[in-house]
Amino acid sequence: MSESVDIRLTVNGQAVARRVAARQSLVDFLREELGLTGTRAGCEHGVCGACTLRLDGAIVRACLLFAAQLDGASIETIEGLSRSGEIADLQAAFHQHNALQCGFCTAGILVAAAALLRRGGVPSRAEIRDFLSGNYCRCTGYHAIIDAVEATCRARAGKSAP
Amino acid sequence: MSERPLSFLDRPNSYIGKSVPRPNAQRLLQGRGVFVDDIRLPRLLHAAFLRSPYAHARIKHIDTAAASRRPGVVRVVTAADLAGLCTPWVGVLTHLKGMKSAPQHPLARDRACWQGEPVAAVAAESRAEAEDALAEIAVEWEELPPLASAEAALAPGARAIHDTLGDNLAFARAVDAGAVDDAFARADAVVAETFTFARHTGVCPEPRSILAEFDPGDRRLTLYCSSQAPHMMKEIVLRHFPLAETDVRVVCRDVGGSYGVKIHVYPDEMAVIALALLLGRPVKFVADRLESFVSDIHAREHRVAARMAVSRTGEILAIAIDDLTGIGPYSTYPRSSAVEGNQIVGLTGSWYRSANYRARLRVAFQTKPPMSQYRAVGHPIACAVTEGLVDLAARAIAMDPAELRRRNLIADEAYPWKSPAGLLFEKLSHQRALERMLELMDYEGLRREQRDLRAKGIHRGIGLASFVEITNPGPAFYGVGGAPISAQDGCSVRLEPGGSVTCAISVTEQGQGTETMVAQIVASVLGVALARVRVVTGDTERTPYGGGTWASRGTGIGGEAALQAAKALRANILDLAGAMLQAAPGDLDIAEGWIVDAETGARRIGLEEVGRAGYFRGDTLPPLTQPELMATRHHQPRDYPFAFTNGVQASWLELDIETGFVRLLKHWVVEDCGRMVSPLLVDEQIRGGVVQGLGAALFEECLYDAAGQLRNGTLADYLVPMAAEMPDIEVAHLETPLAGTELGAKGIGEAGTAGAPAAVMNAINDALAPLGARVSEQPITPARILRALGRL
């Protein structure tokens, strides 16, 4: 169990080199080694979505990956997506609609919703619900989250309309 | 509109009744919340627990030697190691007559009484190393017979789980009001049903977490908790650990959901405190999801046999219930595990006029995890039983279920009202709420749509559920029973030299928006912009003393304290401004951060000038002026034991009779929580509560086998409501301000969870009725629906 692996990867645009324990999950690596605590461990079974992040452009569960698998990978977390401004409109919509309460699940939901937004267009509420069905929120009842994502989709579609 | 004179709360620039975004949500949106697991301290140790794999077993021997030698392991402890450090506790409330429980310890001594009870703890340099060591602890077990079901635990001749208690009856209560037998004898119809409510649990997104930091030099303990009640937690520590009142501080930063789960005393958390004292190093414990399922409190697990007598003309003549509940091997400390059953006895039927009511409650020990207060304690059961009976009665006399409610709900003019079980209702609005609901949902239109679709083989159902909600509990709730739980809360408000306001309050934030609510009230009274108010919560050393946020008391009690504190500071500010301006304070007002002429609104000086004069330029003030730019006020409910809210929920759903699947199409709530500080936050409390209720109604169940083993203890196996299955939830309000406070606010946190399961159950039964089937067992799973239909 003490086997270690050297990895080099990009995290939020920054080059990172670390020696990691072979058994360390990606979520623990980000939290414990890099101090990126916005990615959270909620169930460690890939069900709750609190650890959702972007890996090489696709959304994944950080609790289902080992850090050792990620040599050469590029990762974006809530901290990076916040800093780049890519989801500033989505965050503002969440704020306006109060689409968060305790905030524990919120980063994962934002990262997931950002992937839906990148598809473009205005999905139906049912489609938004379906897309976010892998993210558990116990506080809001989801309604305001769907409102916020829908409003952001509409605003972006409006902007890009000819 | 308002019947009251114009107050601070109704002024043009007031934030009261306005929906403003929560200032403290911004950092959460950037992933910058600080939950317990995000806190890093030097020399931090991590705790992991060995838990009983059996529901009931004697611990014959524990060998920790090999585990202690593992790399990174600092200490392995069992019950014997902590005996002198932490005294045992007993979770009884003395005002619940006859209640009993057994002493509980941080780690099981001699015997484990539920699968998941902590038995040994490891403190190590990392969580992984601590968990590695758990595998090296050797326990010699002797399995004992489990007593998993409440029925079996109370059966004649059942062996007592705790010999010293004699039997397994933790608490019993009976109510017999009016002439029940007579009412049943003269009824035109009597309906009866046995309703069951499965055990489920809170599934907080952030698991239970605690970090205990002990400095052996000055014997000072700092606890970073994920908790709703920091002051209570401090009292608990003082009761059970050898520490001075001056030396314990409890800090709650961000709390990742609680819903009642994180307000109880858990043995593993007490063990973490003991480890910190023992080792003189900070120790952190964050439950993983698997151990959360077997160590967080569970809720519900009730079987209620119920009857209702009704006349042909639709008068409810009597209600009778018999509730049996299982609470695990110990009553939970310090709130006990009897409150849920007690509230079911109190609440059932209480929103209807019938004076004839009989109830029996039996609370049984069993070998499952402890059960205790979780969001809407008792309400969803009382509501589902009552409203389920109402729908059955309506069917029995062929009356529309909305009409039967209309004929029996307490009239809006009838208050104050005392229920047969003794609850006092100050002023409620059931009749108006029902009418508002029928209009909101277009009840008649939906009925037509339902009939049309039935003809096409589509089975849709409509379910209604009226309810009351207990909020703002007074001192006769816990304090009277000997629990160190405060019914009052305090708020300090301070003007800063730059004209902003710092407010410290003892109610806490778990995401409901407590800090925003407080800021809205303080900003409105003081005439400053919301952005100029900073609210501090969750720290026993930085806030006034108080109960915290639970039982929907944050706004009704904490908000009133904030209002009164802000009023007191306002008067002080105007006194000082008057001295500075040589004006009578009564001729001045504060608006938009300025001292203004009360009559004309003309700006005189900015609040920052008042602050600077008060703090730095006393030399410019008239002789003997002593500026007092901070004020503190406390509030506790004294006139009524509780402030009840009322409401009605409705569900519209479609049933697939081939698969038993339920599709929730729409959900409505009409609620009257008194004055609303933030309609946005009220709506979100309701919606979140509804979805927790929908989870209980349709999905959530801790499945136990006969040996007392949890069969679905992962988030992959235990079903929670996710976005795709949930409906849109439309919310409407009535506002009947609470008398006895200036704010007039009641709570709102329980309402959604209280009524949703009843509304959904009634809607499912409405869809099933033409097929001659009905369900009464929650969660109402597809399998249960198919069984009711005779298809499984």
Interface residues (C-beta under 8 A of the other chain):
Chain A: M1 A21 R23 Q24 R31 G35 L36 T37 G38 T39 R40 A41 G42 C43 E44 H45 G46 V47 C48 A50 T77 I78 E79 S82 Q91 F94 H95 Q96 N98 L100 Q101 C102 G103 F104 C105 T106 A107 L110 R125 I128 R129 D130 L132 S133 G134 N135 Y136 C137 R138 C139 T140 G141 Y142 H143 A144 I145 I146
Chain B: P21 R22 A25 Q26 L28 L29 Q30 G31 R32 G33 V34 F35 D37 D38 R40 A128 D132 G202 V203 C204 P205 E206 P207 D254 V255 G256 G257 S258 Y259 D288 R289 Q510 G511 Q512 G513 L680 L681 E684 R687 G688 G689 V690 V691 Q692 T714 L715 A716 V720 P721 M722 A723 A724 E725 M726 D728 I729 G752
